[in-house]
Amino acid sequence: MQRILALGLIFMTASFGTLAKETQGQVAIAIHGGAGTISRANLTPEGEKAYRDKLEEAVRAGHQLLSDGASSLDAVVAAVQILEDSTLFNAGRGAVYTYDETHELDASIMDGSNLAAGAVAGVRTVRSPIALARSVMEHSDHVLLSGAGAELFAAKQGLEIVDNTYFDTETRHHQLLRAKQTLKQDKTAFSRPDMLDYKFGTVGAVALDAKGNLAAATSTGGMTAKRYGRIGDSPIIGAGTYADNQSCAVSGTGHGEYFIRYHVAADICSRAKYLQIPAEVAANTVIHNVLKPAGGSGGVIVVDKDGNVSMPFNTEGMYRASIDRQGKVHVAIFKDER
């Protein structure tokens, strides 16, 4: 009898260990650094390497947390913060300028396990907008805070406050001057295809953790030369960010007004959930068959409830990276990279 019990205990222990490994193997993460008119012709080899290195750093950091048992929320925040702290991307440190030569940042986050969400818009003095968005979700009764009120909340939460000049960069300032000159010559210039990059620029992350919980996070500096307190899709839950454990997690990048009007992130999750189709099919349908015919440009990153990753876009390129359930690392920029 003792021998039987011992063998049974060994079998149960081995089975539990196998199950734990299998469960741990289900983690997945994807990130993006914005979509737009990105081609090899307008990227130097050094510039391309810098983008790829930073994308890989961010996706590996998020994946390491997932592999160590951290939550999907922890993973997406960590990945996004690395991108926020880089001047390469239009978020955080690399945020573009408004028309008045300041910086106004937006961010949002969503927890797929309970549909909790937090977002901030038009903040000027918070080093990490995504950290503030998470604080709004976890430590307030609200979903979206904006401007001075959001900054006051950030200070009370003990988040790092910086001067608006912290976000100043020479590259972005030159970009603003070019944009203002173009607008001076043609007030409708931003509607031209060759001007799309002035509208784009966002970072985001989506992840599935070992407990099966999904999360999505998005952060941006908005549109170059934006005016009048313009807010795009990034802080709008359902437009630029959405997560639901019953379907998928989505973070978008592109022409924000279209993402808002077509409720892109939530539409993808809803199609996957209610039509019972793969999230990849839903994402491709929305990006290519809904958004593009309407005149909207951009892309999304998606991780579904089973850990499948998809990253469709209808622009020339999208800075993106992922680590799938098998641990395969994928870093890409251009359209012809699979």
Residue pairs with C-beta under 8 A, 6 or more apart in sequence:
23 210
24 67
24 69
24 210
25 325
25 326
25 327
26 208
26 210
26 212
26 306
26 307
26 325
27 63
27 66
27 67
27 207
27 208
27 209
27 210
27 307
27 325
28 66
28 207
28 208
28 303
28 307
28 308
28 309
28 322
28 323
28 324
28 325
29 59
29 62
29 63
29 66
29 75
29 76
29 79
29 205
29 206
29 207
29 208
29 303
29 322
29 323
30 59
30 205
30 206
30 207
30 301
30 302
30 303
30 309
30 311
30 320
30 321
30 322
31 55
31 58
31 59
31 62
31 79
31 80
31 83
31 203
31 204
31 205
31 206
31 301
31 320
31 321
31 322
32 202
32 203
32 204
32 205
32 251
32 253
32 299
32 300
32 301
32 311
32 318
32 319
32 320
32 321
33 51
33 54
33 55
33 83
33 88
33 89
33 203
33 318
33 319
33 320
34 89
34 90
34 200
34 201
34 202
34 203
34 253
34 318
34 319
35 200
35 253
35 254
35 297
35 298
35 299
35 313
35 315
35 317
35 318
35 319
36 196
36 197
36 200
36 201
36 315
36 316
36 317
36 318
37 193
37 194
37 196
37 197
37 315
37 316
37 317
38 315
38 316
38 317
38 318
38 319
38 333
38 334
39 316
39 317
39 334
40 48
40 334
43 51
43 333
48 333
50 88
51 88
51 319
51 333
52 331
52 333
54 82
54 83
54 86
54 88
54 89
55 319
55 320
55 321
55 331
56 321
56 329
56 331
57 82
58 79
58 80
58 82
58 83
58 205
58 321
59 79
59 321
59 322
59 323
59 329
59 331
60 323
60 329
61 78
61 79
61 82
62 75
62 76
62 78
62 79
62 205
62 207
63 75
63 323
63 327
65 74
65 75
65 78
66 72
66 75
66 207
66 208
66 209
66 210
69 210
70 209
71 209
71 211
71 213
71 215
72 112
72 207
72 208
72 209
72 213
72 214
72 215
72 249
73 109
73 111
73 134
73 213
73 215
75 205
75 207
75 209
75 215
76 109
76 205
76 206
76 207
76 215
76 216
76 217
77 109
77 130
77 131
77 134
77 205
77 217
79 205
79 207
79 217
80 91
80 107
80 130
80 203
80 204
80 205
80 217
80 218
80 219
81 92
81 128
81 130
81 131
83 89
83 91
83 92
83 203
83 219
84 91
84 92
84 93
84 127
84 128
84 129
84 130
84 203
84 219
85 92
85 93
85 128
86 92
86 93
86 94
87 93
87 94
87 169
87 171
88 94
89 201
89 203
89 319
90 96
90 200
90 201
90 202
90 203
90 220
90 221
90 222
91 105
91 107
91 129
91 201
91 202
91 203
91 219
91 220
91 221
92 105
92 127
92 128
92 129
92 167
92 203
92 219
92 221
93 166
93 167
93 169
94 167
94 169
94 172
94 221
95 103
95 105
95 167
95 172
95 220
95 221
95 222
96 103
96 172
96 175
96 176
96 201
96 221
96 222
96 223
96 224
97 103
97 172
97 173
97 175
97 176
97 224
97 225
98 104
98 222
98 225
98 226
98 227
99 176
99 180
99 225
99 226
99 227
100 227
101 173
101 176
102 124
102 164
103 124
103 164
103 167
103 168
103 221
104 121
104 122
104 123
104 124
104 221
104 222
104 226
104 229
105 120
105 122
105 123
105 124
105 126
105 129
105 167
105 219
105 220
105 221
105 222
106 119
106 120
106 121
106 122
106 123
106 129
106 219
106 220
106 222
106 231
106 232
106 234
106 235
107 119
107 120
107 129
107 130
107 132
107 133
107 217
107 218
107 219
107 220
107 234
107 235
108 117
108 118
108 119
108 120
108 133
108 144
108 217
108 218
108 234
108 235
108 236
108 237
108 240
108 241
109 117
109 118
109 119
109 130
109 133
109 134
109 137
109 215
109 216
109 217
109 218
109 241
110 116
110 117
110 137
110 215
110 216
110 217
110 237
110 241
110 242
110 243
110 249
111 117
111 137
111 213
111 215
111 243
112 213
112 214
112 215
112 216
112 243
112 244
112 245
112 249
113 213
113 214
113 245
115 243
115 244
116 137
116 138
117 137
117 143
117 237
117 241
118 133
118 134
118 135
118 136
118 137
118 138
118 140
118 142
118 143
118 144
119 133
119 136
119 143
119 144
119 145
119 235
119 236
119 237
119 241
120 126
120 129
120 132
120 133
120 136
120 144
120 145
120 146
120 150
120 235
121 144
121 145
121 146
121 147
121 150
121 231
121 235
122 146
122 147
122 150
122 229
122 231
123 129
123 132
123 146
123 147
123 150
123 151
123 154
124 151
124 164
125 151
125 154
125 161
125 162
125 163
125 164
126 132
126 150
126 151
126 154
126 159
126 160
126 161
126 162
127 159
127 160
127 161
127 162
127 166
128 159
128 160
129 219
130 217
130 218
130 219
131 159
132 150
132 153
132 154
132 157
132 159
133 217
133 219
133 235
134 217
135 153
135 154
135 157
135 159
136 142
136 143
136 144
136 145
136 150
136 153
137 143
139 157
140 153
143 237
144 235
144 237
145 153
146 231
147 229
151 161
154 161
155 161
167 221
172 224
175 198
175 224
176 224
176 225
179 198
179 224
179 225
180 225
182 189
182 195
183 189
183 190
183 225
189 195
190 198
190 199
196 255
196 297
196 315
198 223
198 224
198 225
199 223
199 224
199 254
199 255
199 256
200 253
200 254
200 255
200 297
200 298
200 315
201 220
201 221
201 222
201 223
201 224
201 253
202 218
202 219
202 220
202 234
202 240
202 251
202 252
202 253
202 254
203 218
203 219
203 220
203 253
204 216
204 217
204 218
204 219
204 240
204 241
204 251
204 252
204 253
204 301
205 216
205 217
205 251
205 301
206 214
206 215
206 216
206 217
206 243
206 248
206 249
206 250
206 251
206 301
206 302
206 303
207 214
207 215
207 249
207 303
208 214
208 249
208 303
208 304
208 305
208 307
209 215
212 245
212 305
213 245
214 243
214 244
214 245
214 248
214 249
214 303
214 305
215 243
215 249
216 241
216 242
216 243
216 249
216 250
216 251
216 265
217 241
217 251
218 234
218 235
218 240
218 241
218 251
218 252
218 253
219 234
220 232
220 234
222 230
222 231
222 232
222 234
222 256
223 230
223 232
223 256
232 240
232 256
232 257
232 259
232 260
233 239
233 240
233 252
233 254
233 256
233 257
233 259
233 260
233 264
234 240
234 241
234 252
234 256
235 241
236 259
236 260
237 266
238 263
238 265
238 266
239 252
239 256
239 259
239 260
239 263
239 264
239 265
239 266
240 251
240 252
240 253
240 256
240 259
240 264
240 265
241 250
241 251
241 252
241 265
242 249
242 250
242 265
242 266
242 268
242 269
243 249
243 250
243 269
244 269
244 273
245 305
246 273
246 305
247 269
247 270
247 272
247 273
247 279
247 304
247 305
248 268
248 269
248 272
248 279
248 282
248 302
248 303
248 304
248 305
249 269
249 302
249 303
249 304
250 264
250 265
250 266
250 268
250 269
250 283
250 300
250 301
250 302
251 265
251 300
251 301
252 259
252 264
252 265
252 298
252 299
252 300
253 298
253 299
253 300
253 313
253 318
254 291
254 296
254 297
254 298
254 299
254 313
254 315
255 296
255 297
255 298
258 264
258 291
258 294
258 295
258 296
258 297
258 298
259 265
259 291
259 296
259 298
261 294
261 296
262 286
262 290
262 291
262 294
262 296
264 286
264 287
264 291
264 298
264 300
265 300
267 282
267 286
267 290
268 279
268 282
268 283
268 286
268 300
268 302
269 279
269 282
271 277
271 281
271 282
271 285
271 286
272 278
272 279
272 281
272 282
272 304
275 282
278 304
278 308
279 302
279 303
279 304
279 308
279 310
280 302
280 304
280 308
280 310
280 312
283 300
283 302
283 310
283 312
284 310
284 312
286 300
287 298
287 299
287 300
287 312
287 313
287 314
288 312
288 314
291 297
291 298
291 314
292 314
297 314
297 315
298 313
298 314
298 315
299 311
299 312
299 313
299 314
299 315
299 318
299 320
300 311
300 312
300 313
301 309
301 310
301 311
301 320
301 322
302 309
302 310
302 311
302 312
303 309
304 310
307 324
307 325
308 324
308 325
309 322
309 324
311 318
311 320
311 322
311 332
313 335
315 335
316 334
316 335
317 333
317 334
317 335
318 332
318 333
319 333
320 331
320 332
320 333
321 329
321 330
321 331
321 332
322 329
322 330
323 329
323 330
324 330
332 338
